[in-house]
Amino acid sequence: MGNDAEQIRGLVERWARAVHLGRLDTVVEDHAEDIVMFDIPPPYEGVRGIDAYREVWPPFFEWQARGAVFDVEELEVTAGGDVAFAHALVRCGTEEELAARPGFRLRLTLGLRKEAGRWVVAHEHHSFPDLSP
């Protein structure tokens, strides 16, 4: 495959398609065993380890199956020799939620490292902006 940034872009795009389709094995396949994820729902101290990461996805897939979307709209990748990061804006919500807030986007940040010549996600962070007055 092409350069590191292109490989990472492909990894993120595969991951996002798998999230959208509810394919758990593909969602977790390019993640480090010691993944740390900070997500919108608790636990607020984060999800640590691939087994805990795997456990958080089924409820999201159930919610999404009721009509929600998960589409990456913007993706930027910066890659070094063995570490990289990516950030994205994701259209994430039900059609009703997105109609009520058309520009509202999930913010996604990924920290990656190269293990045995392969990029893996070691850190994942999801957030929505605080719109409270």
Sequence and secondary structure as in RCSB ss.txt:
>XXXX:A:sequence
MGNDAEQIRGLVERWARAVHLGRLDTVVEDHAEDIVMFDIPPPYEGVRGIDAYREVWPPFFEWQARGAVFDVEEL
EVTAGGDVAFAHALVRCGTEEELAARPGFRLRLTLGLRKEAGRWVVAHEHHSFPDLSP
>XXXX:A:secstr
   HHHHHHHHHHHHHHHHHHT HHHHHHTEEEEEEEE SSS TT EESHHHHHHHHHHHHHHHHTTEEEEEEEE
EEEE SSEEEEEEEEEEEEHHHHHHSTT  EEEEEEEEEETTEEEEEEEEEE      
